[in-house]
Amino acid sequence: MDDALHTTIDPHLAAFLVNEGARFVGLERSGPKRVHYSFIADLQLHTLIRVYRASLPVLIVPSQLFETLHDLRCLSIDRGRPFSPSTHV
């Protein structure tokens, strides 16, 4: 059985999820300004989404989060910058 996926078009949510260790599957560009970010839909992912949407305080290293956002954006436009979610955990 394949794992269920959760997809978002919110790049900030995607960066937060990757930064916090959610299992990133990949992305797909569906238009000039629209990218779909896909994650394995598990308990950890849904917990992180609830934290994000509820604006709960979370301890984050800002530079790491911004680097993750930058890497996802580069990946979405194929600038060739290597991306490994494991380096952002």
C-alpha positions as CSV (number, residue, x, y, z in Angstrom):
1,M,0.0,0.0,0.0
2,D,1.3,3.5,-0.9
3,D,1.6,6.1,1.8
4,A,-1.0,8.9,1.6
5,L,0.3,12.3,0.6
6,H,-0.5,15.7,1.8
7,T,0.1,18.5,-0.7
8,T,0.3,22.3,-0.1
9,I,1.0,25.3,-2.2
10,D,2.1,27.4,0.7
11,P,6.0,27.7,0.5
12,H,6.3,28.9,4.0
13,L,4.3,25.9,5.4
14,A,6.4,23.6,3.2
15,A,9.7,25.1,4.5
16,F,8.5,24.8,8.1
17,L,7.5,21.2,7.6
18,V,10.8,20.2,6.0
19,N,12.7,22.1,8.7
20,E,10.9,20.3,11.4
21,G,11.5,16.8,9.9
22,A,8.3,16.0,8.0
23,R,8.9,13.5,5.2
24,F,9.2,15.5,2.0
25,V,8.4,13.6,-1.1
26,G,8.9,16.2,-3.8
27,L,7.4,19.1,-5.6
28,E,5.6,19.8,-8.9
29,R,5.3,23.1,-10.6
30,S,1.7,23.6,-12.0
31,G,2.1,27.1,-13.3
32,P,4.5,30.0,-13.5
33,K,3.8,31.0,-9.8
34,R,2.3,27.8,-8.4
35,V,4.2,24.9,-6.8
36,H,2.7,21.9,-5.1
37,Y,4.9,20.5,-2.2
38,S,4.1,16.9,-1.2
39,F,4.7,15.2,2.1
40,I,3.9,11.8,3.5
41,A,0.7,12.2,5.5
42,D,1.5,10.8,8.9
43,L,0.8,11.7,12.5
44,Q,4.0,13.9,12.7
45,L,2.9,15.9,9.6
46,H,-0.6,16.5,10.9
47,T,0.8,17.6,14.3
48,L,3.2,20.1,12.6
49,I,0.4,21.5,10.5
50,R,-1.8,22.0,13.6
51,V,1.1,23.8,15.3
52,Y,1.7,26.0,12.2
53,R,-1.9,26.9,11.8
54,A,-2.5,27.6,15.5
55,S,0.5,30.0,15.5
56,L,1.9,28.1,18.5
57,P,5.4,29.1,19.6
58,V,8.1,26.8,18.4
59,L,11.9,27.0,18.9
60,I,13.4,27.4,15.5
61,V,16.8,28.6,14.2
62,P,15.8,31.4,11.8
63,S,18.7,31.1,9.5
64,Q,18.0,27.3,9.1
65,L,14.3,28.0,8.3
66,F,15.2,30.7,5.7
67,E,17.8,28.4,4.1
68,T,15.2,25.7,3.8
69,L,12.8,28.1,2.2
70,H,15.5,29.3,-0.2
71,D,16.5,25.7,-1.1
72,L,12.8,24.8,-1.8
73,R,12.4,27.8,-4.1
74,C,15.7,27.0,-5.9
75,L,14.5,23.4,-6.3
76,S,11.2,24.6,-7.8
77,I,12.9,26.6,-10.5
78,D,15.7,24.1,-11.2
79,R,18.7,26.3,-10.3
80,G,20.6,23.1,-9.6
81,R,21.3,23.8,-6.0
82,P,21.5,20.5,-4.1
83,F,18.7,19.9,-1.6
84,S,18.7,17.3,1.1
85,P,15.9,17.4,3.7
86,S,18.1,15.6,6.1
87,T,20.5,18.5,6.3
88,H,17.6,20.7,7.5
89,V,16.5,18.7,10.5
